[in-house]
Amino acid sequence: MQELQLRWFTALQDAGGKSQTYLWVEAAVRLMRPLIGAIVMLTWADSHGFLWNLAQADTESVDNFASAIGFYLFGDRSLFYAKKATAK
């Protein structure tokens, strides 16, 4: 029985040599990007006093975190297109 479950799990994870994920997982990840981006931008704006300034945050740490999230959201696609444009 365990061998059958292992083969079933392997077939789900490796369909024809390509890694497959469930569609609802991909949809959830794609829907989280704008929400996380909005939360990070609101935190960044609050730490710099643009909003309520409820928390006296260390702005250097918040700036570093916001830049990392910004690269995650936009930089990977931009880097992909830049590499594609220079390859021609």
N, C-alpha and C positions, 0 to 999 in steps of 0.2 A: 504494500500500500504506500509506503514511504517513497519507494522508487517511482511509482506512478505520479505521486504528488511532485516529486522533484522534476520529473520530465515535463509535467504540465507547467510548473513554474518556469522552467528553462525555456519552454516554447513561448510563453507569454513575454519573457524578457528579451528573447532573441528571435525575432520573426524574420527569417531569411537573411540573417547577417546584419540586419539593421536593428538598432535599439528602439523599441516601441514603448510608449507610455500611454496611460489611459487618457482619453480626450478630456475628461472632466478635470484631470490634474493640470493639463496644459491650459485649459480655460481659466481655472482658478489662479494659476500663476500670472497669466496675462491680465486678469482683472485686479490683481493685487498691486501691480506696478503703479497705476495712477494714484491709488490710495496711499501707498507708501511714499511716493513722490510728494504728494500734497502734505502729508504729515511732516516730512523732513523740511519742506520749504516753510511751513508754518513755524516749526521749531527754530529754523535758522532766522526767520524774520523776527520772532519773539526775542531771541537771544541778542539781536542787534538793536532792539528797542523800537522796531517798526510797528509792533503790535502792542499788546498789553504789557509786556515786560514783566510778567508774573514771576519768572524764574531768573535769577541772576546767574546765568550760565557762563561757563568759560567759552568765549567766542572762538578761540583758536581750535578747540576740540570740535565744536559744532561746525565750523567751516570745513575742517578735514572730513568729517562724516558726511556733510552735504556734498562735498566734491566727489567722494567715493560713490555715493548713491547716484549723483548726476552722471558719472561715467558709466555706472551699471545700467542706467536707464537709456542713455543716449550715446555714450561713447563706443559701446561695442558695435552698434550698427554703423556709426560713422567710420570707425576703424575698418570695418568690413568693406564699406563702399570705397574708402580711400585705397585700400589694398587692391580692390577690383579695378579701380581707375588707373592705378600705376602699373598694373600687370599688362595692360594693353599696349 
